[in-house]
């Protein structure tokens, strides 16, 4: 794999490594080639589009006349745009090269995280333990995207990911309720997996090194956001702790004392906010 930066590309931070050559404006996590267009198919597609627009127009008109709240344009647009964001949004937008965490550390200290590597998009089995994969089964898995970050001192590493689901608002709401009422986000057997990268500060970041984690089910978008953190020196953590518990003022575990709960929550929150802003901007663009 050629890792030489493209002409005009933004220089990588010192010590950073990228899983493939990147350019800020063009690279997305959609790595599959697009087939060349067939003229006959193009004509057929145009005809279908005209017919489809007529049918859609009739359906929308009908929903307005009947007052069907399930067909509200805003909701449908956010879910449609959100579901496709994994391949329609540049990597540097989904996973910014640098994340600023003002007040995100222990004692409201500031944090800065630098992206180490971005994984190719994949199915969910690549980044989720079997039990977590089963738990998310009711909403389906459209695609999984992940990236790994390190803090300014390069003493911790955090893998953050987004599961883009196949679900509608009702199914996502049901999953969120289940996670909340059953406290599933606190179960260590539902921890997401790490994304280690050879030759980087995250090379030794495997399953035994998982120290703290967070999983958040969104309801206004068909997405589940997660993050898992650990020590950059590759030490194993016998008793990992969920981020919410590790961030408590009286927490005394190793993950808590090292601020790894804050690392997982801080990185996850900022990637989630970026996704929300991106989808909002796309849905609010004038026709």
N, C-alpha and C positions, 0 to 999 in steps of 0.2 A: 504494500500500500504506500503510495507516494504522499508523504506528509509535508512536502515543501509548500510554504504559503503561496497563494496565488498573488499575482501582481496587484498592488493596491489594497490587499487585505489588511485588516487591522492587526498589528503585531500582537503575538500571544504574550500574556504575562509571564515573567520569569518562572521557569520550572513547570509551566503549564503544558499539557499535552492534549491534543484533540484526536478523537477516534477517526476523523477523516478531515480532509482539507475543507476549510470553511470560508465563506465570505459573508459579511454581516447582512447584506440585503437579499442574497439569493438562496442561500442554503436552507433547506427545510428538512424535516425528518422523513419526508417522503422520498425514499431512495429508489423506488422501483421505476424503471423507464416507462415513458409514455409512448404507446404505439403510434406509428404514422397514420394520418387520417386517410380513409378510403373515400374517393369522390362520391361513389354511389351511396355509401353509408351517410355521408354528409347531407345529401339531398333528402334521404329518408328521415334523417334526424330532424331536419328543418321542418318537414311536413308534420312529423310527430309533435314537434314543439308547438306549431300553430294549433293543432288539434288539442294538445294538452293544455295550452293557455286558455282555450275556450272552455274546457271542462273545469279547470281550476277557477276561472272567473265565475262560472255558474255556481260552483260549490261555495266559494267565498260569499257570493251574493246571498245564497241560501242561508248561510250561517249568520249573516248580518240580520236578515229578515226574521230569523227564528230566535235571535239573541243567544246563540250557542256560545257560552263563555269558554268552552274548551278549544274554540277555534280563534281565540284572540291572537292577532298578528304578532304582538310583542313576545308572547310565550313561545309560539311556534318558531319565530325567528331566532330567539336566543338558543333554543335547543338544536335547531338545524345548523346554525353557525357554530355553536359550541362543539357539536359532534364531529365536525369536519376540521376543527382548528388544528388538530395534530399534524395534518399534511398541508394545510393552506396557510399556515403562519410560519415565518422564518424561525430558525432555531434560536437566533439571538434575541428574538422576541419572547418565545416560549421559555427559554432558559438564558436570561441575560448573562453576559460574561462576568459581570460583577453585580452582586446584590448588596445593597446598603441596608443595614439593620440598625437604624437609629433607636437607641433604647431597648434593643432586643436581647441584650445579654443579662447576666445576673446583676441585680442591683441597678437595672435600667442603663447599663453601660452600652456603648455603641459597638456594633459588629460590622465587619465587612467580609463577604465571602467571594472567593474567586472560583470560577468554573474550571474544573480539571479536565473533564471529558463529557461528551454526549454519546449515549448509546443509540444505535440504530433502532428505529421503531420495530416493535415485535408484538407477538401475542403475549397474553398475560402470564402464561406459565413460566416465561423467562425471568420474571421479576417478583413473582408472588409464591409463597409457600403453598403447598396443596390445600391446606385448610382455609387459608385466606382466599384462594382462588375459588374454592367451593362456596364460601360465604358470599362472595360477589357474584356467584352464578346467576341469581335471579335477574340481575340487570344486564348480563351479557358483557362481553369484552370486544369492543370495536378495535381498540389498539392501545398499546402501552408505550409511553415515552419516558425516558429517564436521563438524569444527568447527575454527576458527582461534583461537589464543591469542597473546598478547604477554607479554613479561616485564615485570618491575616498572619497568625503565628505558625501556620501549617502544623498545628498540634492536634487538630481534629478534622475529620472528613464526614461528609453528609451526602447520602444519595437521596435525591428527591424525584418523585415520579407522579405521573398522571395516568389514570385508567380512564379512557374515553369509552363510555358504555353504549349499549344499544337501547337503553331504557327510555321511557317517557316520564313525565313529571310524577305520575302516581307511583311508579315503581321506584324511582329515586327517593321519593318521600317515605315509602315503606322501608327502604333500606336504611335511611337516616334514622327513622324511628327505632328500628331494630338495634342499630349500633348504639343509640342513646340509652334505650331502656335496658339492654343487656350488657352495657359497658364493654362492648366488643373491642373498642379501640385500646383498652387497657390489657388485653390478653396477649401474653408473650408468644403464644402459639399462633397468633395472627399477625406477627411482625412481617413487614415486607422485607425483601432481600436487598442486599447491597449491590452496587455496580463498581467492582474493583477494576483498575486499569493498570496493566503491566508497565513498569518504568515510571510510575508517578507516585506521589505521596499516598495515593489510595491503593497501591498495589497489594497490600496485605489486608485490605478491608473486606473480609469474608463474613460468613454467617456467625462464626464464634466471636467476631469482633463487634457485633451489634450491641450497642449500649443503651440507646434511647430511641423512641420512635413516636410518630403520630400518624393517624389515619383520619381523614375528614371527608365525609360524604356530602357533596353539594346537592342542593335541590333545585336551584334556579338554572343549573347546567347539568348535562349528563356526564359528570366527571367525578372521580374519586381521587383526591390528592393525598399523597403520603410522603413521609421522609423518615430516614433512619440514620442515626449518627454513631460515631465511634472514635476511638483514639487513632491518630495517624501513625503511631509506632507499631501498630499491629497487635497490641496486647488483647488477649481474650477477656471477655466480660462474663463471668459466671452468672450474674444476676442482673440482667438488663432491666430498665425501669421506664415505663411510659413517660412521655414528655410532661404530661400534666402533673404527675407525681414528682418527677425530678425537678420541676420548677418551683415546688412548694418551698416556702421560706425555711421550714424546719427539716428539709430533706438532707440526709447525711450519707447517702450512698455514693459510691465512686462516680457514677454518671452524673449525679446531682452536683457533687463538689466540683466536677470538671466543667459544669455548665453545658453538658451534652443534651439535656432536655431543651435548653434554650436554643441550642444549635439546630436541632431537628425542627422545633416549632418555628423558629425564625426563618429558616430557609423555606419551609413549606408555606408559611403565610405569604411570603413575598412572591413566590412563584404563583400561588393562587390569586393574589391581587393582580398580578400581571395578566393572567388569563382572563380574569373578570373585566379588566379595562379593555383588553383586546377585543373581546366579544361585544362589549358595550359599544365600542367605537365602530365595529363592523355593522352592528344592527341599527345604529343611529345614522349611518351614512344616508344622505338623501338619494332617492331613486333616480 
